Amino acid sequence: MDPRRNPYSPGAGYPPPELSGRDQILGDADVALDRIRQGRPARGFILYGLRGVGKTVLLNQISLEAETKGLFVVRIESPEDRSLPAVLIPAIRGVLLKISRGEAFRQKLGKAMRALGGFARALKVRYQDIEVGRDLDTETGVADSGDLQADLIDLFEAVGEAAAEHATAVVLAIDELQYVAEEQLAALITALHRTSQRQLPVLMVAAGLPQLLAQMGRAKSYAERLFAFVTIDKLDESAAREALCKPAAEEGASYAEDAIAEILTQTQGYPYFLQEWGKHCWNLANASPIARADATRATCAAMLELDMSFFRVRFDRLTPAEKRYVRAMAELGPGPHRSGDIAAILGKEVSTIAPTRASLIKKGMVYSPSHGDTAFTVPLFDGFMKRNMPALNAG
């Protein structure tokens, strides 16, 4: 089992060797891309789910398909500490320059570039993380009012008109959309609504944690009609088995049935974990077929690596109070859990710990699947908390 030929690829957004169980999602996205390219109306896609289910992989796959079709993709990852305009401006500028490459700088494209310049300068004072390039000219009265919603409408209309002028379309591919502040999210939805009403070729495909569904609904009530909200979940047994076994088979290796059973039980069908277990099985096994003993050793190795990286990086961002909160959740099991039950474990009133819960939701550590319930956004995190904080007051 040569580690140089290990086919598995665990990582943040790394494409797995076998993208199993996602054909329907990719097929629907393909139809939407073709429709927007043809100037027909199409709903954007919002992919939402827990960490490790492959949202970013799907977003990247859809983006690549869009580029294959000749569309232009504005790629953005929403950071927690920057405004939406600050990440939009350089990304849109890059796409406008790509559209103009090798062609005459047509009227609509020039207007879009000037709209971008006005947008950047008008909002620089309000969002102090915006940098304005010296080469960005402006056009008076276009995207320069300083009102984010009005200016974003102007900007997206100008970008859509430029794309139409060049017989193409622009796809906004935004990852971690849940980190966009609600006011900015509302402006984004409104601007996309306007381009949709005008049948301009601008489409958004975004990914985020489960709370994104409620966030978009609060931002604009019509969001549910503007986008297709697609739940990305763990794989069913058949797809999980294929994701695990097919890459090995293509390298001439196989798994014993009891080894497969061990891995599927431990990973619960989450794509990221399947890649982790597959990687360690391959490296630890002496020969094919990979045996249950190899899978058991892989479980120990994978858990150790996850504890040191995937779980640890999230744990280290938490305050002591937040650590105690999630440790109390872990005490109750995988979840979801009632707020009252968590408060009881902590020996506090629900109202007292509500700010901690809100902070954890904002950080993307937990979400509310229904009123009064709280669940982890990171699968298997309850087990990590018990291993890392054996006692509830250890944090």
C-alpha positions in Angstrom: 0.0 0.0 0.0 2.3 2.8 -1.3 1.5 6.1 0.5 2.5 7.9 -2.7 -0.6 6.3 -4.4 -3.0 7.0 -1.5 -6.2 8.2 -3.3 -7.9 9.9 -0.4 -7.9 13.7 0.0 -9.2 15.0 3.3 -9.1 18.8 3.5 -11.1 22.0 3.5 -12.9 22.0 0.2 -10.5 19.5 -1.5 -12.4 17.6 -4.2 -12.7 13.9 -3.2 -11.6 11.3 -5.7 -15.2 10.1 -5.9 -18.1 12.7 -5.5 -20.8 10.2 -4.5 -24.4 10.8 -3.9 -24.6 14.4 -5.3 -25.7 13.8 -8.8 -29.2 15.4 -8.4 -27.7 18.6 -6.9 -25.1 18.9 -9.6 -27.7 18.1 -12.3 -30.1 20.8 -11.1 -27.2 23.4 -10.9 -26.2 22.5 -14.4 -29.7 23.2 -15.7 -29.7 26.6 -13.9 -26.3 27.5 -15.4 -27.5 26.7 -18.9 -30.7 28.7 -18.4 -28.9 31.8 -17.2 -26.4 31.5 -20.0 -29.3 31.4 -22.5 -30.8 34.5 -20.9 -33.6 32.6 -19.3 -34.7 33.0 -15.6 -33.1 30.7 -13.1 -33.1 30.5 -9.3 -29.8 30.6 -7.5 -28.7 27.8 -5.1 -28.1 28.0 -1.4 -26.3 24.9 -0.2 -26.5 24.6 3.6 -25.5 21.9 6.1 -23.1 20.9 8.8 -19.3 21.1 8.6 -17.7 18.2 6.7 -20.6 17.4 4.4 -19.0 18.8 1.3 -20.7 22.1 0.7 -17.5 23.8 -0.4 -16.6 20.9 -2.7 -20.0 21.2 -4.4 -19.7 25.0 -4.6 -16.3 24.6 -6.3 -17.6 22.0 -8.7 -20.5 24.2 -9.8 -18.1 27.1 -10.2 -15.8 25.0 -12.4 -18.8 23.8 -14.5 -19.9 27.4 -14.9 -16.4 28.4 -16.2 -16.4 25.4 -18.6 -19.7 26.8 -20.1 -18.0 30.1 -20.6 -19.5 31.9 -17.7 -17.5 34.2 -15.4 -17.4 33.4 -11.7 -16.9 35.8 -8.8 -15.4 33.7 -6.0 -15.8 34.9 -2.5 -15.3 33.4 1.0 -17.1 35.5 3.6 -14.7 36.2 6.5 -16.1 37.0 10.0 -14.1 40.2 10.3 -14.6 41.9 6.9 -17.6 43.5 5.2 -19.3 42.1 2.1 -18.3 45.2 0.0 -14.7 44.8 0.9 -14.5 41.2 -0.5 -16.9 41.9 -3.4 -15.0 44.8 -4.9 -11.7 43.1 -5.8 -13.5 39.9 -6.9 -15.9 41.8 -9.3 -13.0 43.9 -10.6 -11.1 40.8 -11.5 -14.1 39.3 -13.3 -14.8 42.5 -15.3 -11.1 42.6 -16.4 -11.5 38.9 -17.5 -14.6 39.7 -19.5 -12.8 42.5 -21.3 -9.7 40.5 -22.1 -9.1 40.2 -25.8 -12.1 42.3 -26.7 -13.0 45.9 -27.3 -13.9 47.7 -24.0 -17.6 48.0 -24.8 -20.0 50.6 -23.4 -21.7 48.5 -20.8 -18.5 47.1 -19.5 -17.0 50.6 -19.1 -20.1 51.6 -17.1 -19.8 48.5 -14.9 -16.1 49.4 -14.1 -17.1 53.0 -13.3 -20.0 51.8 -11.2 -17.6 49.6 -9.2 -15.3 52.7 -8.7 -18.2 54.7 -7.4 -19.4 51.9 -5.2 -16.0 51.5 -3.6 -15.4 55.2 -3.0 -18.9 55.9 -1.6 -18.8 53.0 0.9 -15.1 53.4 2.0 -16.1 55.7 4.8 -18.9 53.4 6.1 -16.9 50.2 5.7 -13.4 51.1 6.6 -11.9 47.8 5.4 -12.5 48.8 1.8 -9.4 49.5 -0.4 -9.9 51.6 -3.5 -7.6 51.1 -6.5 -6.3 54.3 -8.2 -7.4 52.9 -11.6 -11.1 52.8 -10.7 -12.9 55.6 -12.4 -16.4 56.6 -11.3 -19.6 57.7 -13.0 -21.7 60.3 -11.1 -25.0 59.0 -9.9 -24.3 55.3 -10.4 -23.7 53.1 -7.3 -22.2 56.1 -5.4 -24.9 57.2 -2.9 -23.3 55.6 0.1 -26.5 53.5 0.7 -25.4 49.8 0.4 -28.7 48.5 -0.8 -29.2 51.1 -3.5 -25.6 51.0 -4.6 -25.4 47.3 -4.7 -28.5 47.3 -7.0 -26.8 49.8 -9.3 -23.6 47.7 -9.3 -25.2 44.4 -10.0 -27.4 45.9 -12.8 -24.3 47.3 -14.4 -22.4 44.0 -14.1 -25.4 42.1 -15.5 -25.7 44.5 -18.4 -22.0 44.1 -19.2 -22.4 40.3 -19.1 -25.4 40.5 -21.4 -23.5 42.8 -23.8 -20.8 40.1 -24.1 -23.3 37.3 -24.4 -22.2 35.7 -21.1 -23.3 35.5 -17.5 -21.8 36.1 -14.1 -22.1 33.6 -11.2 -21.5 34.8 -7.7 -20.0 31.8 -5.8 -20.0 32.7 -2.1 -18.8 30.4 0.6 -19.5 30.8 4.4 -22.4 33.1 3.6 -23.6 32.9 7.2 -20.9 35.3 8.2 -22.3 38.1 6.2 -24.0 40.6 8.5 -27.8 40.6 8.2 -28.1 44.2 6.9 -25.5 43.4 4.2 -27.2 40.1 3.4 -30.5 41.9 2.9 -28.8 44.3 0.5 -27.3 41.4 -1.4 -30.6 39.6 -1.7 -32.4 42.8 -2.9 -29.8 43.4 -5.6 -30.1 39.9 -6.9 -33.9 40.2 -6.8 -33.6 43.3 -9.0 -31.3 41.6 -11.5 -33.7 38.7 -11.6 -36.7 41.0 -12.3 -34.7 42.6 -15.1 -33.7 39.2 -16.4 -30.0 40.1 -16.3 -27.6 37.2 -16.4 -26.4 37.2 -12.7 -26.8 34.1 -10.6 -25.7 33.4 -7.0 -24.6 30.0 -5.7 -23.7 30.1 -2.1 -22.9 27.7 0.8 -23.2 28.1 4.5 -24.1 26.5 7.8 -27.7 25.5 8.7 -28.5 28.8 10.4 -28.2 30.5 6.9 -31.8 29.4 6.1 -33.3 31.5 8.9 -30.8 34.3 8.4 -31.9 34.8 4.8 -35.6 34.6 5.8 -35.1 37.3 8.4 -33.1 39.5 5.9 -35.8 39.3 3.2 -39.0 37.3 3.4 -39.0 36.6 -0.4 -35.6 34.9 -0.2 -37.3 31.5 -0.2 -38.8 32.2 -3.6 -35.7 33.7 -5.1 -33.3 30.8 -4.3 -33.5 27.0 -4.2 -32.4 26.0 -0.7 -30.6 22.7 -0.8 -29.8 20.7 2.3 -26.4 19.0 2.1 -26.3 16.1 4.5 -24.2 13.0 5.2 -24.2 10.3 2.6 -26.5 7.3 2.7 -24.9 3.9 3.1 -24.7 3.2 -0.6 -23.1 6.5 -1.5 -20.8 6.4 1.6 -19.6 2.9 0.6 -18.9 4.1 -3.0 -17.0 7.2 -1.7 -14.8 4.9 0.4 -14.3 1.9 -1.9 -14.2 3.2 -5.4 -11.0 5.3 -5.0 -9.2 2.2 -3.6 -10.6 -0.1 -6.3 -9.2 2.3 -8.9 -5.7 1.7 -7.3 -6.2 -2.0 -7.3 -7.1 -2.3 -3.6 -10.2 -3.4 -1.7 -11.8 -3.5 1.8 -13.0 -6.5 3.8 -16.7 -6.2 4.6 -16.2 -5.9 8.3 -13.6 -3.1 7.7 -16.2 -1.2 5.6 -18.8 -1.7 8.4 -16.3 -0.3 11.0 -15.6 2.8 8.9 -19.2 3.5 8.0 -20.1 3.3 11.7 -17.3 5.5 12.9 -17.7 8.2 10.1 -21.6 8.1 10.1 -21.4 8.8 6.4 -19.9 12.3 6.6 -17.8 12.8 3.4 -14.8 14.6 5.2 -14.5 11.8 7.7 -14.7 9.1 5.1 -11.7 10.7 3.4 -9.8 10.8 6.8 -10.5 7.1 7.6 -9.7 6.1 4.0 -6.4 7.9 4.1 -5.3 6.3 7.4 -6.5 2.8 6.4 -4.4 3.0 3.2 -1.3 4.2 5.1 -1.7 1.6 7.9 -2.6 -1.5 5.9 0.2 -3.8 4.8 -1.7 -5.3 1.9 -5.1 -5.5 0.2 -7.8 -6.3 1.2 -7.8 -3.7 4.0 -8.9 -5.6 7.1 -11.0 -4.7 10.1 -7.9 -4.5 12.3 -6.6 -1.9 9.8 -9.8 0.0 10.1 -9.7 -0.1 13.9 -6.2 1.3 13.9 -7.3 3.9 11.4 -10.0 5.0 13.8 -7.4 5.8 16.5 -5.2 7.6 14.0 -8.0 9.6 12.4 -9.5 10.6 15.8 -6.1 11.8 17.0 -5.6 13.9 13.8 -9.1 15.3 14.0 -8.6 16.2 17.6 -5.4 18.1 16.8 -6.7 19.9 13.7 -10.4 19.8 12.6 -11.8 19.9 16.1 -9.0 21.8 17.9 -9.0 24.8 15.6 -12.7 25.4 16.4 -12.3 24.7 20.2 -9.5 27.2 20.5 -11.7 30.1 19.3 -14.1 29.7 22.2 -14.1 31.6 25.5 -14.1 29.7 28.8 -17.9 30.2 29.1 -18.5 29.0 25.6 -16.3 25.9 26.2 -18.4 25.1 29.3 -21.6 25.5 27.3 -20.6 23.1 24.5 -19.2 20.7 27.1 -22.6 20.7 28.7 -24.1 19.9 25.3 -21.7 17.1 24.9 -22.7 15.7 28.3 -26.2 15.3 26.8 -25.0 13.6 23.6 -24.9 14.4 19.9 -28.0 16.6 20.1 -30.0 18.6 19.3 -30.7 19.6 22.9 -33.3 21.8 24.6 -31.9 25.1 26.0 -33.5 24.2 29.4 -31.6 20.9 29.5 -28.3 22.6 28.8 -29.0 25.2 31.5 -29.8 22.5 34.0 -26.4 20.8 33.3 -24.7 24.1 33.9 -26.8 24.9 37.0 -28.0 28.2 35.5 -31.2 29.8 34.2 -31.8 29.8 30.5 -31.8 33.6 30.3 -28.4 33.7 31.9 -26.7 31.5 29.3 -28.6 32.9 26.3 -25.8 35.4 25.4 -23.3 32.6 25.3 -25.6 30.6 23.0 -26.0 33.6 20.7 -22.2 34.1 20.6 -21.7 30.4 19.7 -24.2 30.7 16.9 -22.5 33.8 15.6 -19.2 31.9 15.6 -20.7 29.0 13.6 -20.2 26.5 16.4 -23.9 25.7 17.1 -27.2 26.4 15.4 -30.9 26.2 16.3 -32.7 23.5 14.2 -36.0 24.5 15.9 -37.1 27.0 18.5 -35.4 26.3 21.8 -33.1 23.6 20.4 -29.4 23.8 20.0 -27.1 21.5 18.0 -23.5 21.3 17.0 -22.5 22.4 13.5 -19.5 20.1 13.7 -20.3 16.4 13.5 -18.8 14.2 16.3 -17.9 17.3 18.3 -19.6 15.9 21.4 -17.0 13.1 21.5 -14.1 15.5 21.1 -15.4 17.7 24.0 -15.6 14.6 26.3 -12.0 13.6 25.3 -10.7 17.1 25.6 -12.6 18.2 28.8 -13.3 15.1 30.8 -14.8 17.2 33.6 -17.4 19.9 32.9 -15.6 22.6 34.9 -12.2 21.9 33.2 -12.6 24.9 30.9 
